[in-house]
């Protein structure tokens, strides 16, 4: 596979390492510190773009890719408020996108597990549910898309939870219908997401901890291989459902 890497953080170096191990060819790296820009892609021959960049440039990049019919694995986070616009753009273009707030295969399988457990817990009102995440201090968005996706799964499947609450509650207790989620950022802590089901009798936890960036890079490349023969708008669940 011929790939172009867009982004200038730590992730692009990990993507570069694993793409070379896979035997892929890197035809371009777009990195302002190396005086390269996205317009340089117009003169490159590649199958897909792998982007791990920053929210501030995500929408501009996506519109550029659409205009030029590029295919992109979009791993940049923090642009979700424009998701409807991007979905419409992708579905009316010859280009293609697959995006996720988390490209770890196992996080996405965690989502499936959470959905099944939530449907069971919907029938057992004795259990409350809440969530927490830890991330390194360089994480740009808080809460992360991973946690946001988890709370959407819970709200969709547990009827007694109707509102999400991410604020610190200093003046009142949590309401029964609120789903409380907390998010901490600190140094180099492993990326950890915990969903807790708690009752008077016991506590059940679903937990995922990512120790390195490598798994995100590997599965972004696998998704790129999957995407290169497709057109349109895709989310990570479309990939996992195809396995």
C-alpha positions in Angstrom: 0.0 0.0 0.0 1.2 3.5 -0.8 0.4 5.9 2.0 0.7 9.6 2.8 1.1 10.5 6.5 -0.5 13.8 7.6 0.3 15.0 11.1 3.2 16.3 13.1 2.8 14.7 16.5 4.2 11.6 18.1 1.7 9.3 16.3 3.0 9.8 12.8 6.4 8.4 13.8 4.7 5.3 15.2 2.6 5.0 11.9 5.8 5.4 9.9 7.5 2.5 11.9 4.7 0.1 11.5 4.0 0.9 7.8 7.6 0.1 7.0 7.4 -3.1 8.9 4.3 -4.1 6.9 6.1 -3.4 3.6 4.0 -0.3 2.8 5.6 2.6 0.9 5.5 6.1 2.4 5.3 8.5 -0.4 4.7 11.7 1.6 4.9 13.0 5.1 3.1 16.3 5.7 4.7 18.1 8.5 5.0 21.9 8.8 8.3 21.5 10.7 9.7 19.9 7.6 8.2 22.7 5.4 5.7 20.3 3.8 2.0 21.2 3.4 -1.2 19.3 2.3 -1.1 20.9 -1.1 2.0 18.8 -1.8 -0.2 15.7 -1.9 -1.6 16.9 -5.3 1.6 15.7 -6.9 1.9 12.4 -5.1 0.6 9.0 -6.0 -0.8 7.2 -3.0 -3.7 4.9 -2.0 -4.7 6.4 1.3 -3.9 9.2 3.7 -3.3 8.3 7.4 -4.0 11.4 9.5 -3.1 11.9 13.1 -3.0 15.7 13.4 -4.8 18.3 15.5 -8.4 19.6 15.7 -7.5 23.1 14.6 -6.7 21.8 11.0 -9.0 18.8 10.8 -11.9 20.4 8.9 -9.7 22.3 6.5 -7.9 19.1 5.7 -11.0 17.1 5.3 -12.6 19.6 2.9 -9.3 19.5 0.9 -9.4 15.7 0.7 -13.0 15.7 -0.5 -12.3 18.3 -3.2 -9.4 16.2 -4.5 -11.1 12.8 -4.1 -8.5 11.5 -1.7 -9.1 8.5 0.6 -8.3 9.1 4.3 -8.1 7.2 7.6 -9.1 10.1 9.9 -7.7 9.5 13.4 -7.6 13.2 14.4 -10.0 13.9 17.2 -11.9 17.0 18.4 -13.9 18.0 15.2 -17.1 16.1 16.0 -19.4 19.1 15.9 -18.9 19.0 12.1 -19.7 15.3 11.7 -23.0 15.8 9.9 -21.4 18.1 7.3 -18.5 15.7 6.7 -20.9 12.7 6.4 -22.9 14.4 3.7 -19.7 15.5 1.9 -18.2 12.0 1.9 -21.4 10.4 0.7 -21.5 12.7 -2.3 -18.0 12.3 -3.5 -15.6 9.8 -5.1 -13.4 9.9 -2.1 -13.7 7.9 1.0 -13.2 8.2 4.7 -13.1 5.9 7.7 -12.8 7.7 11.0 -12.8 6.9 14.7 -12.0 8.6 17.9 -10.0 5.5 18.7 -8.5 3.1 16.2 -7.7 0.3 18.6 -9.6 -2.8 17.6 -9.9 -3.8 21.2 -11.5 -0.6 22.2 -14.1 -1.0 19.5 -14.7 -4.6 20.7 -15.1 -3.1 24.2 -17.9 -1.0 22.8 -19.7 -4.1 21.7 -19.2 -5.6 25.2 -20.5 -2.5 26.8 -23.6 -2.5 24.6 -24.5 -6.1 25.6 -23.9 -5.5 29.3 -25.9 -2.2 29.2 -28.9 -4.1 27.7 -28.7 -6.6 30.6 -28.3 -3.8 33.2 -31.3 -2.0 31.8 -33.4 -4.8 33.3 -31.7 -4.6 36.7 -32.4 -1.2 38.3 -30.4 -2.0 41.5 -27.2 -1.1 39.5 -26.0 2.5 39.0 -23.5 3.1 36.2 -20.8 5.7 35.8 -17.5 6.2 34.0 -14.0 7.5 34.3 -10.9 7.9 32.1 -7.2 8.7 32.4 -5.1 10.2 29.7 -1.7 11.7 29.3 -1.4 15.5 29.6 -0.9 16.0 25.9 -4.4 14.7 25.1 -6.2 17.6 23.3 -9.8 16.9 24.1 -11.5 16.2 27.4 -13.5 14.1 27.7 -12.1 12.0 24.9 -14.2 10.7 22.0 -13.7 7.2 23.4 -15.5 8.1 26.6 -18.2 10.1 24.7 -18.9 7.0 22.6 -19.2 4.9 25.7 -21.7 7.3 27.3 -23.8 7.3 24.1 -23.9 3.5 24.2 -25.1 3.6 27.8 -27.7 6.3 27.3 -29.0 4.4 24.3 -29.4 1.1 26.2 -30.2 2.0 29.8 -33.6 3.7 30.0 -33.1 5.1 33.5 -30.2 7.2 32.4 -31.3 10.1 30.3 -28.7 12.8 30.8 -24.9 12.9 30.7 -23.0 14.9 33.4 -19.4 15.7 33.2 -19.2 18.6 35.6 -17.9 18.6 39.2 -21.0 18.6 41.5 -20.2 20.9 44.4 -23.7 22.0 45.4 -26.0 19.0 44.9 -25.9 15.2 44.7 -26.0 13.4 41.3 -29.5 12.9 40.0 -30.6 9.3 39.4 -31.2 10.0 35.7 -27.8 11.5 35.2 -24.8 9.5 33.9 -21.7 10.8 35.6 -18.4 10.7 33.7 -15.1 12.1 34.8 -11.9 12.7 32.9 -8.3 13.2 34.2 -5.2 14.3 32.4 -1.7 13.8 33.8 1.8 13.3 32.6 2.3 9.9 30.8 -0.4 7.8 32.4 -1.6 4.9 30.3 -4.9 5.6 28.5 -7.5 4.0 30.6 -11.3 3.8 30.4 -13.5 2.3 33.1 -17.2 1.8 33.2 -18.5 0.8 36.6 -21.8 -0.9 37.5 -22.4 -0.5 41.2 -25.0 -1.9 43.6 -25.5 -2.4 47.3 -24.3 -5.9 46.9 -21.3 -5.8 44.5 -19.4 -3.8 41.9 -18.7 -4.8 38.2 -16.1 -3.0 36.1 -15.4 -3.0 32.4 -11.9 -1.6 31.9 -9.5 -1.1 29.0 -5.9 0.2 29.4 -3.7 1.0 26.4 0.0 0.9 27.2 1.5 2.2 23.9 0.5 4.0 20.7 1.5 1.1 18.5 -1.9 -0.6 18.4 -3.6 2.6 17.2 -1.1 2.8 14.4 -1.4 -0.8 13.4 -5.1 -0.7 13.1 -5.2 2.6 11.3 -3.0 0.9 8.6 -5.2 -2.1 8.5 -8.2 0.2 8.0 -6.4 2.0 5.3 -6.0 -1.3 3.4 -9.7 -2.0 3.9 -10.6 1.5 2.7 -8.6 1.7 -0.5 -11.0 -0.3 -2.6 -14.1 1.6 -1.2 -15.8 5.0 -1.7 -18.1 6.9 0.7 -18.4 7.5 4.4 -17.4 4.8 6.9 -17.0 4.6 10.7 -14.8 2.1 12.5 -17.9 -0.1 13.3 -18.3 -0.7 9.6 -14.8 -2.1 9.6 -15.2 -4.2 12.7 -18.6 -5.5 11.5 -16.8 -6.8 8.3 -14.3 -9.0 10.3 
